Amino acid sequence: MKKLVLAIAFIGMGNFAMAQQTTPQDKQARRAEMQQKMQQREQDHLAQMQKDLNLNQSQVSQIKSLQEKRKSEMKAQFEKNKVDRQAKMEEMKANRAQMDADMKKILTPQQYDKWQADRTAKMEQRKAAMKDGRMMRKPMNTAAPEAK
């Protein structure tokens, strides 16, 4: 019975691992699908605005050109900030490496291994939470708690 359960578990893990592999073609297809969905969403939004606000064709075309202008500006801003983001990522990696080296000096080898294992486990939990979308759904309660 135990062998059967173990065999099923290994088969399940193998299938799960194979399902996680994506090819560049899959990524391109997904990107094209997402772009098509975004364009459709933009068209639907514009049509809804036209209906709700009773826009004429001139107004629709002006709004469309304004949206295109804003999209191109945002894309340019994104590209401009890309270099800054990469520099910050490199700085964060260097800081993490320095922290690692300092912790290695302070802790015993056993403590260091445990510390690294705990840190890796926490990172995996955060990755899983982000993948599930739980990180983004946290309530944004910024109000200070009431004192009684």
C-alpha positions in Angstrom: 0.0 0.0 0.0 2.8 2.4 0.9 4.6 1.6 -2.4 1.4 2.4 -4.3 1.0 5.8 -2.5 4.6 6.6 -3.1 4.4 5.7 -6.8 1.3 7.9 -7.2 3.0 10.7 -5.5 6.1 10.5 -7.7 4.0 10.3 -10.8 2.0 13.3 -9.7 5.1 15.4 -8.9 6.6 14.4 -12.3 3.5 15.6 -14.1 3.4 18.8 -12.1 7.1 19.5 -12.9 6.5 18.9 -16.6 3.4 21.2 -16.6 5.6 24.0 -15.2 8.0 24.1 -18.2 7.2 26.8 -20.7 8.8 27.4 -24.1 9.5 30.7 -25.7 6.8 30.0 -28.2 4.3 29.6 -25.3 5.4 32.9 -23.9 5.0 34.7 -27.2 1.6 33.1 -27.7 0.5 34.2 -24.2 1.9 37.7 -24.8 0.0 38.0 -28.1 -3.2 36.7 -26.5 -2.8 39.3 -23.6 -2.3 42.1 -26.1 -5.4 41.1 -28.0 -7.4 41.0 -24.8 -6.1 44.4 -23.8 -7.1 45.9 -27.2 -10.5 44.3 -26.9 -10.9 45.7 -23.3 -9.9 49.2 -24.5 -12.4 49.0 -27.4 -15.1 47.8 -25.0 -14.3 50.6 -22.6 -14.4 53.2 -25.3 -17.8 51.8 -26.6 -19.2 51.9 -23.0 -18.0 55.5 -22.6 -19.6 56.4 -25.9 -22.9 54.9 -24.8 -22.8 56.3 -21.2 -21.7 59.8 -22.1 -23.5 60.0 -25.4 -20.3 60.9 -27.3 -20.3 61.8 -30.9 -17.7 60.4 -33.4 -15.4 63.4 -33.1 -15.3 63.0 -29.4 -14.6 59.3 -29.7 -11.7 59.8 -32.1 -10.3 62.5 -29.8 -10.5 60.2 -26.8 -9.0 57.4 -28.7 -6.0 59.5 -29.8 -5.6 60.8 -26.2 -5.5 57.2 -24.9 -2.9 56.3 -27.6 -0.8 59.3 -26.7 -1.0 58.4 -23.0 -0.1 54.8 -23.7 3.0 55.8 -25.7 4.1 58.2 -23.0 3.7 55.5 -20.3 5.7 53.1 -22.5 8.5 55.6 -22.9 8.5 56.3 -19.1 8.7 52.5 -18.5 11.7 52.2 -20.8 13.4 55.2 -19.2 12.9 53.7 -15.7 14.1 50.2 -16.8 17.7 51.2 -16.4 17.1 52.6 -13.0 15.3 49.4 -11.9 18.1 47.3 -13.1 20.7 49.4 -11.2 18.6 49.1 -8.0 18.3 45.4 -8.4 22.1 45.1 -8.7 22.5 47.3 -5.6 20.0 45.1 -3.7 21.9 41.9 -4.8 25.2 43.5 -3.6 23.6 44.4 -0.3 22.2 40.9 0.1 25.6 39.4 -0.6 27.2 41.7 2.0 24.5 40.7 4.6 25.2 37.1 3.8 28.9 37.5 4.3 28.4 39.4 7.6 25.9 36.7 8.9 28.4 34.0 8.0 31.1 35.7 10.1 28.7 36.1 13.1 26.9 32.7 13.1 28.2 29.2 13.5 28.0 27.0 10.4 24.9 25.2 11.8 23.2 28.5 12.7 24.1 29.9 9.3 22.6 26.9 7.5 19.4 27.1 9.5 19.2 30.9 8.9 19.6 30.3 5.1 17.0 27.5 5.1 14.5 29.7 7.0 15.1 32.6 4.6 14.7 30.4 1.6 11.5 28.9 3.0 10.1 32.4 3.6 11.0 33.5 0.1 9.2 30.5 -1.4 6.1 31.3 0.7 6.2 34.9 -0.7 6.6 33.6 -4.2 3.6 31.3 -3.8 1.5 34.0 -2.3 2.3 36.4 -5.2 1.6 33.6 -7.7 -1.8 33.0 -6.1 -2.4 36.8 -6.0 -2.8 36.8 -2.3 -0.2 39.6 -1.8 -2.3 41.9 -3.9 -5.6 41.2 -2.2 -4.5 42.3 1.3 -6.8 45.0 2.7 -5.3 48.4 2.5 -6.2 49.5 6.0 -4.0 52.5 6.5 -6.1 54.1 9.3 -4.6 54.0 12.7 -6.2 51.6 15.2 -8.7 53.3 17.5 -7.6 53.6 21.1 -10.2 52.6 23.7 
